[in-house]
Amino acid sequence: MARPLIGVSTYLESGARWGVWELEAALLPAGYPRLVQAANGLAAMLPPDDPSYAAETIARLDGLVIAGGPDVDPTRYGAERSPRTGPPAPERDAWELALIHAALAAGTPLLGICRGMQLLNVALGGTLIQHLDDHVAQVGVFGHHTVKPVPGTLYADIAPEETAVPTYHHQAVDHLGEGLVPSAHAADGTVEAVELPGQAWVLGVQWHPEMGEDTRVMRALTRAAS
């Protein structure tokens, strides 16, 4: 059976350095394509593009991953910017929101990772907590904490036990978007996974599976996309 083609959204950075070059670059931490590949998928990078091309893009994919990255612009969910919210990434917000809506409309399997989970919530009318304490161990260093699945959910079927996961986030889901249900929590009650029950496979996780060894979440996506 052919491996499913999984599109992964990317950063757009004004100045990235490699070799003798320092140029604007579309980039993605290598953990994402490696995780897709380890889960028997083919990884395709999706740099920010005109949102009008989202449906055409989704039509060529078997599955979609919205990657982690900068904070979602609070204007996207009708909030005032907190002093602790990072600078906006308008091209990414517009492109990824369009990809999410197109994937939902087409029934394309969708996985949101960290920012991707938060953006999924915003796309469905939800809001975000703009700052959490104690969910970043050290700037630029991934930490770990445990997440507990909600019985009877898609995520609980994937990982039924309490699991230690790689984490790096300071924002989280506040009010859930329309139709979303929580499927895992941290010990402090923070929503760590959300899903959209229905015919399509739609899951968001707050942590970073691409920074760990557990491939179950991505394997579940690639199976759904096959």
Secondary structure, DSSP 8 states (H G I E B T S, - for coil): ----EEEEE-EEEEEEEETTEEEEEEE--THHHHHHHHTT-EEEEE----GGGHHHHHHT-SEEEE---S---GGGGT----TTS----HHHHHHHHHHHHHHHHHT--EEEETHHHHHHHHHTT--EES--SSS-SBTTB-EEEEEEE-TTSHHHHH--S-EEEEE--S-EE-S--TT-EEEEEETT--EEEEE--SSS-EEEESS-GGGSS--HHHHHHHHHH-
